[in-house]
Amino acid sequence: ARITAENPDEGLKPTSGKINSIRFMSSGDCWGYFSVGLNGGIHEFADSQFGHVFARGKNREESRKSLLFALKNMEVSGTIRNPVSY
């Protein structure tokens, strides 16, 4: 899953601002990485993607459930908007 700084209330238009914190728990079946500038910045001219979350399982359905669980338990806080809760 791509984690982006996009405003879901404005048709997923890219947004800039600051990320104060990212709460994400990796597991054996799900992991991720995030790239945020100094002091939590997402630059207005940068690509809106600032992270990836990956999942694996014995089959596609198991992987999908692991990914969904990770995304439901992920939280991004700051001045940016993002579609994680969607």
Steps between C-alpha positions, in 0.01 A plus 500: 500500500623848418478746792447849363449860605175546309177661610213249466245781537638676189518208258836378636672825404864499628553697819813632669573569863652326798476152645523499878490123542440171321370210706563171321566154640692257278437128534635182345248532217487876462768769491547850369735790451449874499697793359437838659717813485671672789258605771224289345462703182319398183610751235231654280687411178593143602319182406212452742609145586698481824470134592431141400341217696550143380331174600545132425309183570436148378261643241365832377212508749729442798731777376206735449377441856847569644526821301152613600573434868824702479331793325208507745749521787722761337474865595660805338469828685603848396387787279481287185189316388527136403265220397620240758163500678317441172 
